[in-house]
Amino acid sequence: MSGILWGRTLGAVGLTSAMTWLLVNFCVGLGNGTNIVISQYFGAGRKKSIEKAIGGAYAVAAATALVLTIICFLAAGPVIEAFCRRRRR
């Protein structure tokens, strides 16, 4: 019995690690892009533009987090069910 549970546990970790990696790296990319814009404004001495860029980055991050949370919440059950189904012969 423990062999079956252990296999399912590893399968669940393997299934979610790819999705987690995708979401984390999307956020890292968003942060890197924001960093470039803010660095350019900082070098030019444009303080107001820096504040606007940071505000825009927060807005995009919040909207992205909300959309991805809704998608993941709604898709979690069907995705897990699809991967856990045994093949019928």
Secondary structure, DSSP 8 states (H G I E B T S, - for coil): -HHHHHHHHHHHHHHHHHHHHHHHHHHHHHHHHHHHHHHHHHHHT-HHHHHHHHHHHHHHHHHHHHHHHHHHHHHHHHHHHHHH-----
